[in-house]
Amino acid sequence: MKTIIIYYSESKKTKIVAETLSHELETDIIRIKDKKKRNRFMDKITSSIDAFRENKTEIFPEKVDLEEYGMVYFGTPTWAGKPAPAIITLIDNCNLQGKDIVLFATMNGSGGRSAIKRMEEKVNVRGARVVESFTVRTKDKTPGQLQEDSENIAKLLDLSLFSN
Ligand SMILES: Cc1cc2nc3c(=O)[nH]c(=O)nc-3n(C[C@H](O)[C@H](O)[C@H](O)COP(=O)(O)O)c2cc1C
C-alpha cells in the first residue's frame, strides 16, 4: 500500500517539511488550501480564534480519496496550540478506517504536542491509528535548516520503515 503526505501550510514552513519528507520517503503529497484569506496582519487573530474553537473552514480539495493508501501523514502549523482549521476540516471529510497515521506539527516554540494530541483524537474516532508523531520548531530557521531538520527526523524516527 502506498503512502501519502497531506498538509496545510500558510507561510510555507510546513510545506518545506512535507516536501522534504515526501522526497526522502518517496511518497505522494497533497497540499490543502484554505479558501479563507489568512495572510493579512489582522488575520492572525481570527485564525487563532478559528483554530482554538475548531471552526470548520472551506478547503480545496474538500476531501482526498485514500483508497490506495495504507499510510497517511497529516501535517499542520500549530495555531493557538491547535491544528489549523483546514487540516481539522479535511480529517473530518476523509474515510480513515484502518489507516496507519503519522502526524506532525510545525510551531514557533510551543503547542505542537497539543495540536498533535487533538489530531490524534480526531483520527482515532475515525477508525485510524497513529503510529508516529513529531513536532518541528520553525522559528528563525532558514529553508535549508528546515530541510536538514526534516531529513534528520526521517532518519531518527526510521520513517522509511513505515512507507511502501
Ligand atoms: C494564527 C497563528 C497562530 C499561531 N499559534 C502558534 C502557537 O500557538 N504556538 C507556536 O509555537 N507557534 C504558533 N504560530 C506559529 C506557527 O505555528 C509556525 O510559524 C509554523 O511553523 C508556520 O507554518 P506554515 O509556514 O506552514 O504556515 C502561529 C502562527 C499563526 C499564523
The ligand as an SDF file (V2000), in Angstrom:
LIG
                    3D

 31 33  0  0  0  0  0  0  0  0999 V2000
   -2.6360   32.2030   13.5460 C   0  0  0  0  0  0  0  0  0  0  0  0
   -1.3320   31.6710   14.0620 C   0  0  0  0  0  0  0  0  0  0  0  0
   -1.2580   31.1090   15.3250 C   0  0  0  0  0  0  0  0  0  0  0  0
   -0.0480   30.5680   15.7890 C   0  0  0  0  0  0  0  0  0  0  0  0
   -0.0050   29.9660   17.0330 N   0  0  0  0  0  0  0  0  0  0  0  0
    1.1560   29.3940   17.4560 C   0  0  0  0  0  0  0  0  0  0  0  0
    1.2320   28.6890   18.7110 C   0  0  0  0  0  0  0  0  0  0  0  0
    0.2480   28.5600   19.4510 O   0  0  0  0  0  0  0  0  0  0  0  0
    2.4350   28.1660   19.0950 N   0  0  0  0  0  0  0  0  0  0  0  0
    3.5530   28.2780   18.3140 C   0  0  0  0  0  0  0  0  0  0  0  0
    4.6110   27.7760   18.7180 O   0  0  0  0  0  0  0  0  0  0  0  0
    3.5150   28.8820   17.0970 N   0  0  0  0  0  0  0  0  0  0  0  0
    2.3510   29.4380   16.6510 C   0  0  0  0  0  0  0  0  0  0  0  0
    2.3040   30.0430   15.4100 N   0  0  0  0  0  0  0  0  0  0  0  0
    3.4900   29.9460   14.5390 C   0  0  0  0  0  0  0  0  0  0  0  0
    3.3580   28.8190   13.5090 C   0  0  0  0  0  0  0  0  0  0  0  0
    2.8750   27.6250   14.0970 O   0  0  0  0  0  0  0  0  0  0  0  0
    4.7100   28.4760   12.8760 C   0  0  0  0  0  0  0  0  0  0  0  0
    5.3260   29.6300   12.3740 O   0  0  0  0  0  0  0  0  0  0  0  0
    4.5210   27.4410   11.7600 C   0  0  0  0  0  0  0  0  0  0  0  0
    5.7390   26.7770   11.5220 O   0  0  0  0  0  0  0  0  0  0  0  0
    4.0250   28.1000   10.4550 C   0  0  0  0  0  0  0  0  0  0  0  0
    3.8310   27.0890    9.4940 O   0  0  0  0  0  0  0  0  0  0  0  0
    3.4760   27.4540    7.9790 P   0  0  0  0  0  0  0  0  0  0  0  0
    4.6040   28.3380    7.4790 O   0  0  0  0  0  0  0  0  0  0  0  0
    3.4780   26.1380    7.2790 O   0  0  0  0  0  0  0  0  0  0  0  0
    2.1660   28.1510    7.9360 O   0  0  0  0  0  0  0  0  0  0  0  0
    1.1210   30.6060   14.9510 C   0  0  0  0  0  0  0  0  0  0  0  0
    1.0400   31.2110   13.6880 C   0  0  0  0  0  0  0  0  0  0  0  0
   -0.1700   31.7410   13.2330 C   0  0  0  0  0  0  0  0  0  0  0  0
   -0.2370   32.3540   11.8530 C   0  0  0  0  0  0  0  0  0  0  0  0
  1  2  1  0
  2  3  1  0
  2 30  2  0
  3  4  2  0
  4  5  1  0
  4 28  1  0
  5  6  2  0
  6  7  1  0
  6 13  1  0
  7  8  2  0
  7  9  1  0
  9 10  1  0
 10 11  2  0
 10 12  1  0
 12 13  2  0
 13 14  1  0
 14 15  1  0
 14 28  1  0
 15 16  1  0
 16 17  1  0
 16 18  1  0
 18 19  1  0
 18 20  1  0
 20 21  1  0
 20 22  1  0
 22 23  1  0
 23 24  1  0
 24 25  2  0
 24 26  1  0
 24 27  1  0
 28 29  2  0
 29 30  1  0
 30 31  1  0
M  END
$$$$
